[in-house]
């Protein structure tokens, strides 16, 4: 084996590792199509209008699912039933697919995104509250305060 061949295969292996790392980072930061995360943690959605350079702003959301649902709504109204969606099973077509303006698409998408965002935030809040309540009750029953004298009612002398 020639020395140059070894060096090139080593370089190609390094390039493949770099590409895999980049793909992994993209998947972590962008779990759904049509959304991205801002530096401060908010998720935003936007879509390019067909045959134009302009974009339709779909809003800023606290959860990636809400941003993805807003994107799905917009892409469905722009491209029809053949559109590639993040959640194809959740699309709701309430009226016929006619040509809609960018403003009406934005309005429908932001309504869906806001609704999903509110539900996701409420769900997350209630789950974290129930977990903290269950943790506090298990902590109090598991770990008695050893610096406290026992109550006379709970003594075994009765």
N, C-alpha and C positions, 0 to 999 in steps of 0.2 A: 504494500500500500504506500502510495506516495504521500509526502508530507503535506502537500497542498490540498489533497483530497480530505485528509483528516481535519485540516483547518477549516475547510468550507463546510464540512458536515457539522463541525462544532458551532460554526456561525449560524447555520440554518437551524440547529437545535435551539440556540439562544433566541433566534427570531421567532420560532414557534412558541417558546415559553413566554416571550413578551406578548405575542398575539393572544395566547390563552389568558394571560393576566388581564389584558385590556378587555377581552370579552367578558371575563368574570366581573370586572369593575363596572362595565356597562350594564350587565344584568342586575347588579346590586343597586345601581343608581336609577335605572329605568326599567321597572318591573312590567310596565305595560306600554303599548304603542301609543304615540301621540302625546305623551306627557314628559315632564322633566321636573327635577327638584331644584328649587332655589337654594342659595347658600344658607339661608336661615331656616330651611326645613319645610317651607310651603311647597305644594305640588301645583304645577300649572299645566294647562292644556291649551293647545292651539292647533289649527289645521290650515293647510294651504288650500286656497281656492283653486278649483280645476281650471287649467289654461290661463292662469293669472299668476303674477308674482306676489300678490298680496296674501295676507294671512287673516284668518278669523280668530280673534282672541276668545277663548272659551272659559276663562276664569282662573282663579287661584283658589286652591282647596287645602284643607288640612290633611286629607288622606289621599293616597294614590288611587284608591278604588273610585273615589268620587271624581277625580280628574279623568280617569279612564272611562267612566260612564258618560261624562260630558263629551269626551272625544268620540265615543261610540255613537252617541246620538247625532252628532254633527256629521260624521262620516257616513252614517246611514242615510241621512237626508241629502247628502251631496252625491253619493255614489250608488244608492239603492240597495236592494237585498243582496247583491253580489259583493258588497263591501266586506273587507276583512276586519272583524270586530274583536275586541278584547273579551267581551262577554256576549257571544252570539245568542245564548239562551235567554238573556235578560232584556233584549230589545223589545220595546213596546211601540207598535205602529198605531197611532191614534187616528190618523187621517191619511188620505192618499198621498203618494209620492209625486207631488207636482214640483215645478221649479219654484224654489223658495229663495228669498233674498238672503244675503249674508246676515243681515240684522235679525231676521226671523229664525234662522238657524242658530245664531248666537243665543237668542232668547230661549229657545227650546233646550239647547244644550246646557245653559247655565241653570235653568230650572231643575233639570234632572240632576246635575252635579250638586247643586245646593241641597236638594232633598236627600241625596245619598250621603253627602257630607254630614248633614244634621243627624241622620240615622246612625252613621258610623261613629260619630263623636259621642252620641248618647249611649250607644252600645258599649263603647270603650270606657266611658265614665262610669256606667253602672257596674261593669265587670270589675273595674279597679276598686270601686267602693265596696262591693260584696267580698272581694278578696281581702281587703284591709279589715273589714268587719270580722270575717272568719278567722283571720290571723290573730286579731286581738282577743277573740274569745278562746281560741286554742291556747294562746300564750298565757292567759290568766288561769286557765284550768290546769295547764301543765306545770307552770313554775310558780309555786306559792312564795310569798314574801317571807324569807327566813328571819328577817329582822323584826317581825311583828310577833307579839304575844298572842296565843290562841284565844278566841272568844270563849267565855264561859258556857255559852249555849252549845258550842260544838265540841266540848270536852267529852271524854269517854266515861266520866265519873257518874253519869246519870243512872 
